[in-house]
Amino acid sequence: MDGARIDRWLWTVRLVKTRSLAAQACRAGHVQINGVRAKPAAPVNVGDTVRARLGGRERVVEVARLPGSRVGAELAAACLVDRSPPPPPRDRLAGLGAGAGRPTKRDRRRLDQARGRRA
């Protein structure tokens, strides 16, 4: 295969869940090929560097292969070389029922302990 559409390639290597989400990210300007903003039909070739802001995270990948169709997770990993920066560390207080409403007494004690206050 000589080249592939960037929206289709993002979908086939499982960087996005659907091809329409890949096209939407391209139209919004979240995808670049070799430093140039890419439209959904932009061609991508082996050796190109793709930068994409997907799911709140910056992904930098190098195209290693162009699969003909959507492939499994193991084969998808072989189709790209991930050069993304590591994700930011998660806040240790974030996992205590965010969005669950008012914290319980037990949650409140854990929060106070994590913040260094007396329980």
KOLLUM-502602 format. One record per atom (N, C-alpha, C): x, y, z. Coordinates in steps of 0.1 Angstrom, whole numbers, plus 5000, padded with zeros to 4 digits. Layout:
BEGIN
XYZ ...
This chain:
BEGIN
500849885000 500050005000 500950125000 500650224991 501450344990 501250445000 499950475003 499650575013 498250545018 497850615029 496550595035 496050725040 494650735041 494150855047 494450865062 494650975067 495050985081 493950945090 492650985087 491550945096 491350795096 491550735085 491450585084 492650515092 493850575090 494950515097 494850525112 494450645117 494250655132 493250555137 492250525129 491150425133 491750285132 492450255122 492950115120 493950075130 494750175135 495750135146 495250165160 493950185161 493250195173 493650315182 494050425176 494250545184 492950615187 491950595179 490550645182 489550535180 488350545186 487450435186 486750425173 486350535166 485650535154 486350625144 486050595131 486650675120 486150815120 484850825124 484250965124 484851045135 485250985146 485951065157 487351105152 488051025144 489351055138 489151175128 488151175120 487851275110 487551405118 486751395128 486351515136 487651575143 488551495148 489751545154 490651615143 490651565131 491351625120 490751765117 489451765115 488751895112 488951995123 489051955135 489252045146 490652095148 491652035140 492952085140 493852015151 493351895156 494151825166 495151725161 495251715147 496151615141 497051685132 498351655133 499451705124 500251595119 500651605106 501551515100 502751585096 503951545102 505251615100 505151765102 504351805113 504251945117 503252025109 502551965099 501552035092 500151985095 499252075098 497852045101 497251955091 496551855095 496051755085 494551755084 494051745072 492651725070 492351575070 491151535071 490851385072 491351305060 491451365048 491851285037 493351305034 494051365043 495551385040 496251245040 497151235031 497851105030 498951085041 499050965046 500150935056 500950825050 502250835051 503150725046 504050675057 504650565054 505550505064 506750605066 507050625079 508150715083 507650855087 506350885085 505751015089 505551015104 505651135109 505451165123 504051225125 503251165133 501851205135 501751255149 501251385151 501051435164 499551455165 498951405176 497451405177 497151435192 496151525194 495651555207 494351475208 494451355215 493251265216 492951235230 491751245234 491351205248 492051285258 492351415256 493051495266 494551465267 495051395258 496551365259 497151385245 498451435245 499151455233 499851325230 499551275217 500151155212 501151185201 502351135201 503351155191 503751015186 503350975174 503650845169 504350855155 505150755152 505750745139 505150625132 504750645120 504050545112 505150435108 504850315112 505750205109 505250115097 503850095097 503250015087 501850075084 501350045072 500050095068 499149965066 498349925076 497549805075 496449835065 495949735059 494849745049 493549765055 493349705067 492049715074 492349725089 491249745097 491449755111 492049625117 493049635125 493749515130 493549505145 493949395151 493849365165 494849455173 494749455186 495549545194 497049515193 497449385192 498849345191 499449385178 498649365167 499149415154 499149565153 498249625159 498149775159 499449835165 499849775176 501049825183 502349815174 502349715165 503449695155 503349795144 502249865142 502149955131 502550095134 502950115146 503450255150 504550245160 505350355161 506350365171 505850485180 505550455192 505050555201 506150645207 506150765205 507150865210 506450965219 505350935224 504551025232 505251055245 505051175251 505551205264 504751125274 505351095285 504551015295 503351095300 502251035304 501051115309 501451175322 500751285325 501051355338 500651265349 501351275361 500951195372 499551225377 498851125381 497451145385 497551195400 496551285402 496451345416 496051235425 496651215436 496351105445 495051125452 494451245452 493151275458 492051255448 492351245435 491351245425 490551115425 491051005430 490250885430 489350855441 489050955449 488150945461 486750985458 486150915448 484750935445 484451075438 485251115429 485051235422 483651235415 482851335418 481551345411 480451255418 480851195429 479951105436 479051175446 479251315447 478451385457 479251415469 478551435480 479151465493 479951345498 481251365502 482051255507 481451195520 481651065522 481250995534 482251035545 481850995557 482751025568 484150955566 484050835561 485350765558 486150835547 485450875536 486150955526 486751085532 486051145540 486551275546 487751255554 487851145562 489051105570 490151075561 489951005550 491050985540 491551105534 490651195530 491051325525 491951405535 491451415547 492251485557 493551425559 493651285559 494951215561 495851245550 495351245538 496151265526 496651415525 495951505531 496351645531 497251675543 497451575552 498351595563 497651655575 496351655575 495651715587 495351605597 495051635609 494651535619 493251485616 493151355619 491851295616 490851305627 
